[in-house]
Amino acid sequence: MLAPIGLEHFLVLSGALFSIGLYGALAKKNAVVVLMSIELMFNAVNVAVVAFSRYIAPATTAQLPDTARFLLTGQVFAVFVITVAAAEVALGLALVLAIYRLRATVHVTEMNLMKQ
C-alpha cells in the first residue's frame, strides 16, 4: 500500500522544480528560456509555501472559527508571488522585445547594451 503524501514529498518536488529552474536560468543563453526558468523557480516557492501552510496549520471545521486568519496565510502569500511573477513576465518580455528590435538577438551573452 502506498504511503500518504506528506510535507516531505511536496518539499522534494519544490526543491526539484527550483533546481531545474536555477539550472535553466544559469545555463541557457536564450532570454525567453531564462524568464521561463525564473517563473519555474517562483512556482517552486509557491508549492513550498502552500505546503507549509497546509501542514503547519491544517484546516478542520473544529479549528476554523479560531484560526481562520492563519489558515490561508500561505495561499495569500502565493497569490502575491503569482502577481509579482506576472509583472516580472510582462516587464521581462517587454525588455526582450525592445532588445530584440535594437540588437536582433535574444541571446543573453550578446546583450551588452552598456557597451557601444
FILUM-660274 format. One record per residue (C-alpha): x, y, z; residue number from 1. Coordinates in steps of 0.1 Angstrom, whole numbers, plus 2048, in hexadecimal, padded with zeros to 3 digits. Layout:
<<X Y Z> NUM>
...
***
This chain:
<<800 800 800> 1>
<<80C 823 7F8> 2>
<<816 83B 814> 3>
<<802 85B 817> 4>
<<811 87A 807> 5>
<<821 88F 821> 6>
<<833 8B0 824> 7>
<<854 8A0 81B> 8>
<<846 895 7F9> 9>
<<83C 8B9 7F1> 10>
<<85D 8C7 7FC> 11>
<<870 8AE 7E6> 12>
<<85A 8B8 7C9> 13>
<<860 8DD 7D1> 14>
<<886 8D7 7D3> 15>
<<887 8C5 7B2> 16>
<<873 8E0 7A0> 17>
<<889 8FB 7AF> 18>
<<8A8 8E8 7A5> 19>
<<89C 8E4 781> 20>
<<893 909 780> 21>
<<8B4 913 78E> 22>
<<8C6 8FE 774> 23>
<<8B2 90D 758> 24>
<<8B8 931 765> 25>
<<8DE 92C 768> 26>
<<8E6 915 74A> 27>
<<8CF 920 72E> 28>
<<8D7 93C 716> 29>
<<8B4 944 709> 30>
<<8A4 960 71D> 31>
<<881 952 71A> 32>
<<88D 930 728> 33>
<<89E 943 745> 34>
<<87D 955 74C> 35>
<<86A 934 74B> 36>
<<884 925 763> 37>
<<87F 942 77B> 38>
<<859 93C 779> 39>
<<860 917 782> 40>
<<873 922 7A1> 41>
<<856 938 7AB> 42>
<<83E 91B 7A8> 43>
<<855 905 7BC> 44>
<<854 91E 7D8> 45>
<<82F 91F 7D6> 46>
<<82D 8F9 7DA> 47>
<<842 8FB 7F9> 48>
<<82F 918 808> 49>
<<80D 908 803> 50>
<<81A 8E6 80F> 51>
<<827 8F6 82F> 52>
<<807 909 834> 53>
<<7F3 8E9 830> 54>
<<808 8D2 846> 55>
<<810 8EB 862> 56>
<<7EC 8F7 867> 57>
<<7D5 8DD 858> 58>
<<7B2 8E8 851> 59>
<<797 8D6 864> 60>
<<774 8E1 86C> 61>
<<77B 8E1 891> 62>
<<798 8F9 88D> 63>
<<788 910 874> 64>
<<779 92A 88A> 65>
<<798 92F 8A0> 66>
<<7B3 92D 886> 67>
<<7A2 939 866> 68>
<<7BB 955 862> 69>
<<7D9 93D 864> 70>
<<7CC 922 84C> 71>
<<7CE 935 82C> 72>
<<7EF 947 832> 73>
<<803 931 81A> 74>
<<7E9 934 7FF> 75>
<<7E7 95A 802> 76>
<<80D 95C 800> 77>
<<80C 945 7E2> 78>
<<7F3 95C 7D1> 79>
<<80B 97A 7D7> 80>
<<828 965 7C8> 81>
<<813 95D 7AA> 82>
<<80B 982 7A6> 83>
<<830 98B 7A7> 84>
<<838 96F 78F> 85>
<<81F 97C 776> 86>
<<82D 99F 779> 87>
<<850 991 774> 88>
<<846 97E 755> 89>
<<835 99D 746> 90>
<<853 9B3 74D> 91>
<<86C 999 742> 92>
<<85B 992 721> 93>
<<858 9B7 71A> 94>
<<87E 9BA 720> 95>
<<885 99C 70B> 96>
<<871 9AA 6EE> 97>
<<881 9CC 6F1> 98>
<<8A4 9BD 6F1> 99>
<<89B 9A6 6D4> 100>
<<890 9C4 6C0> 101>
<<8B1 9D6 6C8> 102>
<<8CA 9B9 6C5> 103>
<<8B6 99F 6B1> 104>
<<8BF 984 6CB> 105>
<<8B1 975 6EA> 106>
<<8D1 964 6F7> 107>
<<8DA 970 719> 108>
<<8FF 96F 712> 109>
<<8FB 988 6F5> 110>
<<8E6 9A1 709> 111>
<<902 9B9 713> 112>
<<8EE 9D9 70F> 113>
<<905 9EE 725> 114>
<<922 9E9 70C> 115>
<<921 9FC 6EB> 116>
***
